[in-house]
Amino acid sequence: MADDTQVRVGVKGTFVVAPVGTTAPTDPYSAWGAGWVDLGYVTEDGLTESLNENIQDFKAWGYNSPVRKQVTERATTFKITFMETSYLTLALYYGVDAADMTSSGTGSTQFLAFEEPQSNEPMYYALGMDVIDNDKPARIIVARAEVTAKGDRTYKSDTNQAFDLTFSSLTAPSGGSSITRQYGLVSLPS
């Protein structure tokens, strides 16, 4: 039976990152705990999730249609554009470890400095994404991901100096599923 209360939109949301292995909440209502850093405002485009699968067809001799299909590859990406400039958005965009950044000065003369690495080592993060529609939260937790695409940065007076990033989920450190999904106010049939 149709249920118009389950028609959802992404009214607002939160995007957090943490070191791989950081404990994540076990439900979509709890606050993100220690170690998770909120990356702040994102553009009005919100979050885009893409699920790409490669499927192998197995055909029997003499038959036109496959007798079986098998998923041979599955890749999930999350694309988002951060509006705020912080040590973490800079680290994610430029592939710099925060430990390799320095902060100097105080007050109005405070600044952050770093050198871009000559050879980037992969940097892995745990991701947390909340998509909220009033009282209906949806939470996506990625155990291990890395930045795999970066959009151009534009410097001009009518454009935000945003950080357009795409994250690809990777196999979890334990070898299990990398993505956990939690949907508030959704239940299994009784």
Phi and psi restraints in degrees (value plus and minus 20) as a CYANA .aco file:
   2 ALA   PHI     -86.3   -46.3
   2 ALA   PSI     124.7   164.7
   3 ASP   PHI    -159.7  -119.7
   3 ASP   PSI      80.3   120.3
   4 ASP   PHI     -87.5   -47.5
   4 ASP   PSI     -33.0     7.0
   5 THR   PHI     -94.2   -54.2
   5 THR   PSI     -32.6     7.4
   6 GLN   PHI    -121.2   -81.2
   6 GLN   PSI     -10.5    29.5
   7 VAL   PHI    -103.7   -63.7
   7 VAL   PSI      93.2   133.2
   8 ARG   PHI    -134.8   -94.8
   8 ARG   PSI     130.0   170.0
   9 VAL   PHI    -149.3  -109.3
   9 VAL   PSI     139.3   179.3
  10 GLY   PHI    -110.6   -70.6
  10 GLY   PSI      59.4    99.4
  11 VAL   PHI     -82.7   -42.7
  11 VAL   PSI     -66.0   -26.0
  12 LYS   PHI    -175.1  -135.1
  12 LYS   PSI     157.2   197.2
  13 GLY   PHI    -190.4  -150.4
  13 GLY   PSI     159.9   199.9
  14 THR   PHI    -157.3  -117.3
  14 THR   PSI     123.5   163.5
  15 PHE   PHI    -147.8  -107.8
  15 PHE   PSI     100.2   140.2
  16 VAL   PHI    -145.2  -105.2
  16 VAL   PSI     133.3   173.3
  17 VAL   PHI    -150.3  -110.3
  17 VAL   PSI     138.1   178.1
  18 ALA   PHI    -176.0  -136.0
  18 ALA   PSI     146.0   186.0
  19 PRO   PHI     -82.2   -42.2
  19 PRO   PSI     126.5   166.5
  20 VAL   PHI     -76.6   -36.6
  20 VAL   PSI     113.9   153.9
  21 GLY   PHI      78.8   118.8
  21 GLY   PSI     -26.9    13.1
  22 THR   PHI     -87.4   -47.4
  22 THR   PSI     116.4   156.4
  23 THR   PHI     -86.8   -46.8
  23 THR   PSI     110.1   150.1
  24 ALA   PHI    -123.0   -83.0
  24 ALA   PSI     137.6   177.6
  25 PRO   PHI     -81.0   -41.0
  25 PRO   PSI     133.2   173.2
  26 THR   PHI    -118.6   -78.6
  26 THR   PSI     -15.7    24.3
  27 ASP   PHI    -169.6  -129.6
  27 ASP   PSI     143.9   183.9
  28 PRO   PHI    -101.3   -61.3
  28 PRO   PSI     -18.9    21.1
  29 TYR   PHI    -121.4   -81.4
  29 TYR   PSI     -41.2    -1.2
  30 SER   PHI     -96.9   -56.9
  30 SER   PSI     131.6   171.6
  31 ALA   PHI     -91.4   -51.4
  31 ALA   PSI     134.0   174.0
  32 TRP   PHI     -89.7   -49.7
  32 TRP   PSI     113.8   153.8
  33 GLY   PHI    -105.7   -65.7
  33 GLY   PSI    -184.0  -144.0
  34 ALA   PHI     -80.4   -40.4
  34 ALA   PSI     119.9   159.9
  35 GLY   PHI      78.0   118.0
  35 GLY   PSI     -40.4    -0.4
  36 TRP   PHI    -109.5   -69.5
  36 TRP   PSI     111.1   151.1
  37 VAL   PHI    -135.9   -95.9
  37 VAL   PSI     105.1   145.1
  38 ASP   PHI     -97.8   -57.8
  38 ASP   PSI     108.9   148.9
  39 LEU   PHI    -109.0   -69.0
  39 LEU   PSI     -13.0    27.0
  40 GLY   PHI      61.5   101.5
  40 GLY   PSI    -176.4  -136.4
  41 TYR   PHI     -80.8   -40.8
  41 TYR   PSI     123.2   163.2
  42 VAL   PHI    -141.6  -101.6
  42 VAL   PSI     141.7   181.7
  43 THR   PHI     -86.9   -46.9
  43 THR   PSI     145.5   185.5
  44 GLU   PHI     -85.2   -45.2
  44 GLU   PSI     -29.9    10.1
  45 ASP   PHI     -89.5   -49.5
  45 ASP   PSI     -37.6     2.4
  46 GLY   PHI      49.4    89.4
  46 GLY   PSI    -167.5  -127.5
  47 LEU   PHI    -129.3   -89.3
  47 LEU   PSI     115.5   155.5
  48 THR   PHI    -138.9   -98.9
  48 THR   PSI     103.6   143.6
  49 GLU   PHI    -125.4   -85.4
  49 GLU   PSI     115.0   155.0
  50 SER   PHI    -145.5  -105.5
  50 SER   PSI     111.3   151.3
  51 LEU   PHI    -136.9   -96.9
  51 LEU   PSI      93.6   133.6
  52 ASN   PHI    -133.8   -93.8
  52 ASN   PSI     110.4   150.4
  53 GLU   PHI    -147.8  -107.8
  53 GLU   PSI     121.1   161.1
  54 ASN   PHI    -123.1   -83.1
  54 ASN   PSI     111.9   151.9
  55 ILE   PHI    -142.4  -102.4
  55 ILE   PSI     109.1   149.1
  56 GLN   PHI    -115.2   -75.2
  56 GLN   PSI     108.2   148.2
  57 ASP   PHI    -110.8   -70.8
  57 ASP   PSI     117.6   157.6
  58 PHE   PHI    -135.7   -95.7
  58 PHE   PSI      94.7   134.7
  59 LYS   PHI    -128.0   -88.0
  59 LYS   PSI     123.7   163.7
  60 ALA   PHI    -107.2   -67.2
  60 ALA   PSI     130.7   170.7
  61 TRP   PHI     -79.0   -39.0
  61 TRP   PSI     104.2   144.2
  62 GLY   PHI      70.0   110.0
  62 GLY   PSI     -18.1    21.9
  63 TYR   PHI    -136.2   -96.2
  63 TYR   PSI     123.9   163.9
  64 ASN   PHI    -104.0   -64.0
  64 ASN   PSI     -52.2   -12.2
  65 SER   PHI    -115.0   -75.0
  65 SER   PSI     129.5   169.5
  66 PRO   PHI     -87.9   -47.9
  66 PRO   PSI     128.9   168.9
  67 VAL   PHI    -115.3   -75.3
  67 VAL   PSI     -32.7     7.3
  68 ARG   PHI    -179.5  -139.5
  68 ARG   PSI     130.7   170.7
  69 LYS   PHI    -145.9  -105.9
  69 LYS   PSI     122.3   162.3
  70 GLN   PHI    -156.0  -116.0
  70 GLN   PSI     108.4   148.4
  71 VAL   PHI     -91.7   -51.7
  71 VAL   PSI     102.1   142.1
  72 THR   PHI    -125.2   -85.2
  72 THR   PSI     -35.7     4.3
  73 GLU   PHI    -176.6  -136.6
  73 GLU   PSI     117.9   157.9
  74 ARG   PHI    -157.6  -117.6
  74 ARG   PSI     105.7   145.7
  75 ALA   PHI    -151.2  -111.2
  75 ALA   PSI     110.4   150.4
  76 THR   PHI    -136.9   -96.9
  76 THR   PSI     110.9   150.9
  77 THR   PHI    -144.6  -104.6
  77 THR   PSI     135.1   175.1
  78 PHE   PHI    -150.1  -110.1
  78 PHE   PSI     101.6   141.6
  79 LYS   PHI    -132.5   -92.5
  79 LYS   PSI     111.9   151.9
  80 ILE   PHI    -173.0  -133.0
  80 ILE   PSI     132.2   172.2
  81 THR   PHI    -140.7  -100.7
  81 THR   PSI      95.5   135.5
  82 PHE   PHI    -105.5   -65.5
  82 PHE   PSI     117.4   157.4
  83 MET   PHI    -113.5   -73.5
  83 MET   PSI     -45.6    -5.6
  84 GLU   PHI    -110.0   -70.0
  84 GLU   PSI     120.9   160.9
  85 THR   PHI    -114.2   -74.2
  85 THR   PSI      97.4   137.4
  86 SER   PHI    -161.1  -121.1
  86 SER   PSI     151.1   191.1
  87 TYR   PHI     -78.1   -38.1
  87 TYR   PSI     -54.7   -14.7
  88 LEU   PHI     -97.9   -57.9
  88 LEU   PSI     -59.2   -19.2
  89 THR   PHI     -86.4   -46.4
  89 THR   PSI     -55.7   -15.7
  90 LEU   PHI     -86.1   -46.1
  90 LEU   PSI     -63.3   -23.3
  91 ALA   PHI     -82.2   -42.2
  91 ALA   PSI     -63.9   -23.9
  92 LEU   PHI     -84.6   -44.6
  92 LEU   PSI     -64.8   -24.8
  93 TYR   PHI     -89.4   -49.4
  93 TYR   PSI     -65.1   -25.1
  94 TYR   PHI    -112.9   -72.9
  94 TYR   PSI     -20.7    19.3
  95 GLY   PHI      47.1    87.1
  95 GLY   PSI      19.3    59.3
  96 VAL   PHI    -132.1   -92.1
  96 VAL   PSI     114.0   154.0
  97 ASP   PHI     -91.2   -51.2
  97 ASP   PSI     115.1   155.1
  98 ALA   PHI     -77.6   -37.6
  98 ALA   PSI     -47.5    -7.5
  99 ALA   PHI     -86.5   -46.5
  99 ALA   PSI     -39.3     0.7
 100 ASP   PHI    -114.9   -74.9
 100 ASP   PSI     -11.3    28.7
 101 MET   PHI    -121.2   -81.2
 101 MET   PSI     133.3   173.3
 102 THR   PHI    -145.1  -105.1
 102 THR   PSI     126.5   166.5
 103 SER   PHI    -137.9   -97.9
 103 SER   PSI     108.8   148.8
 104 SER   PHI    -153.1  -113.1
 104 SER   PSI     143.2   183.2
 105 GLY   PHI      54.7    94.7
 105 GLY   PSI     156.9   196.9
 106 THR   PHI    -161.4  -121.4
 106 THR   PSI     138.8   178.8
 107 GLY   PHI      34.3    74.3
 107 GLY   PSI    -148.1  -108.1
 108 SER   PHI     -93.2   -53.2
 108 SER   PSI     -27.1    12.9
 109 THR   PHI    -129.4   -89.4
 109 THR   PSI     -10.6    29.4
 110 GLN   PHI     -90.5   -50.5
 110 GLN   PSI     121.7   161.7
 111 PHE   PHI    -173.2  -133.2
 111 PHE   PSI     140.4   180.4
 112 LEU   PHI    -132.7   -92.7
 112 LEU   PSI     117.9   157.9
 113 ALA   PHI    -155.1  -115.1
 113 ALA   PSI     128.4   168.4
 114 PHE   PHI    -183.8  -143.8
 114 PHE   PSI     138.2   178.2
 115 GLU   PHI    -126.0   -86.0
 115 GLU   PSI     119.7   159.7
 116 GLU   PHI     -89.6   -49.6
 116 GLU   PSI     115.7   155.7
 117 PRO   PHI     -86.7   -46.7
 117 PRO   PSI     126.0   166.0
 118 GLN   PHI     -95.2   -55.2
 118 GLN   PSI     -54.0   -14.0
 119 SER   PHI    -155.6  -115.6
 119 SER   PSI      96.4   136.4
 120 ASN   PHI     -98.6   -58.6
 120 ASN   PSI     105.1   145.1
 121 GLU   PHI    -105.8   -65.8
 121 GLU   PSI     126.5   166.5
 122 PRO   PHI     -78.5   -38.5
 122 PRO   PSI     118.6   158.6
 123 MET   PHI    -138.8   -98.8
 123 MET   PSI     104.1   144.1
 124 TYR   PHI    -129.2   -89.2
 124 TYR   PSI     125.8   165.8
 125 TYR   PHI    -158.8  -118.8
 125 TYR   PSI     135.0   175.0
 126 ALA   PHI    -111.8   -71.8
 126 ALA   PSI     121.8   161.8
 127 LEU   PHI    -139.0   -99.0
 127 LEU   PSI     127.7   167.7
 128 GLY   PHI    -155.9  -115.9
 128 GLY   PSI     110.2   150.2
 129 MET   PHI    -151.6  -111.6
 129 MET   PSI     106.7   146.7
 130 ASP   PHI    -129.9   -89.9
 130 ASP   PSI     109.0   149.0
 131 VAL   PHI    -136.0   -96.0
 131 VAL   PSI      99.9   139.9
 132 ILE   PHI    -139.1   -99.1
 132 ILE   PSI     110.1   150.1
 133 ASP   PHI    -144.2  -104.2
 133 ASP   PSI      69.0   109.0
 134 ASN   PHI      35.5    75.5
 134 ASN   PSI    -130.6   -90.6
 135 ASP   PHI    -116.0   -76.0
 135 ASP   PSI      -7.5    32.5
 136 LYS   PHI    -134.4   -94.4
 136 LYS   PSI      68.4   108.4
 137 PRO   PHI    -103.0   -63.0
 137 PRO   PSI     129.1   169.1
 138 ALA   PHI    -147.2  -107.2
 138 ALA   PSI     112.6   152.6
 139 ARG   PHI    -144.4  -104.4
 139 ARG   PSI     113.5   153.5
 140 ILE   PHI    -139.4   -99.4
 140 ILE   PSI     107.2   147.2
 141 ILE   PHI    -140.2  -100.2
 141 ILE   PSI     106.5   146.5
 142 VAL   PHI    -133.1   -93.1
 142 VAL   PSI      99.5   139.5
 143 ALA   PHI     -86.2   -46.2
 143 ALA   PSI     -55.3   -15.3
 144 ARG   PHI    -173.5  -133.5
 144 ARG   PSI     107.8   147.8
 145 ALA   PHI    -168.4  -128.4
 145 ALA   PSI     145.9   185.9
 146 GLU   PHI    -162.5  -122.5
 146 GLU   PSI     137.8   177.8
 147 VAL   PHI     -95.3   -55.3
 147 VAL   PSI     104.5   144.5
 148 THR   PHI    -140.4  -100.4
 148 THR   PSI     -25.7    14.3
 149 ALA   PHI    -173.5  -133.5
 149 ALA   PSI     126.2   166.2
 150 LYS   PHI    -156.1  -116.1
 150 LYS   PSI     111.9   151.9
 151 GLY   PHI    -101.9   -61.9
 151 GLY   PSI     148.5   188.5
 152 ASP   PHI     -88.0   -48.0
 152 ASP   PSI     130.0   170.0
 153 ARG   PHI    -125.6   -85.6
 153 ARG   PSI     110.9   150.9
 154 THR   PHI    -129.9   -89.9
 154 THR   PSI     112.3   152.3
 155 TYR   PHI    -134.9   -94.9
 155 TYR   PSI      77.7   117.7
 156 LYS   PHI    -178.7  -138.7
 156 LYS   PSI     144.6   184.6
 157 SER   PHI     -86.8   -46.8
 157 SER   PSI     -43.5    -3.5
 158 ASP   PHI    -127.2   -87.2
 158 ASP   PSI      -0.9    39.1
 159 THR   PHI    -156.3  -116.3
 159 THR   PSI     115.2   155.2
 160 ASN   PHI     -89.9   -49.9
 160 ASN   PSI     118.9   158.9
 161 GLN   PHI     -98.9   -58.9
 161 GLN   PSI      52.3    92.3
 162 ALA   PHI    -105.8   -65.8
 162 ALA   PSI     148.1   188.1
 163 PHE   PHI    -141.0  -101.0
 163 PHE   PSI      80.6   120.6
 164 ASP   PHI    -109.3   -69.3
 164 ASP   PSI      89.9   129.9
 165 LEU   PHI    -147.2  -107.2
 165 LEU   PSI     125.0   165.0
 166 THR   PHI    -138.9   -98.9
 166 THR   PSI     107.1   147.1
 167 PHE   PHI    -125.4   -85.4
 167 PHE   PSI     116.9   156.9
 168 SER   PHI    -129.7   -89.7
 168 SER   PSI     111.7   151.7
 169 SER   PHI     -95.7   -55.7
 169 SER   PSI     124.9   164.9
 170 LEU   PHI    -143.6  -103.6
 170 LEU   PSI     146.8   186.8
 171 THR   PHI     -76.9   -36.9
 171 THR   PSI     120.1   160.1
 172 ALA   PHI     -84.2   -44.2
 172 ALA   PSI     135.9   175.9
 173 PRO   PHI     -75.5   -35.5
 173 PRO   PSI     -51.7   -11.7
 174 SER   PHI     -98.8   -58.8
 174 SER   PSI     -27.2    12.8
 175 GLY   PHI      71.9   111.9
 175 GLY   PSI     -22.8    17.2
 176 GLY   PHI    -108.0   -68.0
 176 GLY   PSI    -183.3  -143.3
 177 SER   PHI     -85.3   -45.3
 177 SER   PSI     120.2   160.2
 178 SER   PHI    -108.4   -68.4
 178 SER   PSI     -41.9    -1.9
 179 ILE   PHI    -134.8   -94.8
 179 ILE   PSI     109.3   149.3
 180 THR   PHI    -135.9   -95.9
 180 THR   PSI     116.0   156.0
 181 ARG   PHI    -141.6  -101.6
 181 ARG   PSI     117.9   157.9
 182 GLN   PHI    -153.0  -113.0
 182 GLN   PSI     105.8   145.8
 183 TYR   PHI    -140.7  -100.7
 183 TYR   PSI      96.4   136.4
 184 GLY   PHI     -92.5   -52.5
 184 GLY   PSI     126.2   166.2
 185 LEU   PHI      39.6    79.6
 185 LEU   PSI      13.2    53.2
 186 VAL   PHI    -144.3  -104.3
 186 VAL   PSI     112.9   152.9
 187 SER   PHI    -151.9  -111.9
 187 SER   PSI     141.8   181.8
 188 LEU   PHI     -99.5   -59.5
 188 LEU   PSI     132.2   172.2
 189 PRO   PHI     -84.9   -44.9
 189 PRO   PSI     127.2   167.2
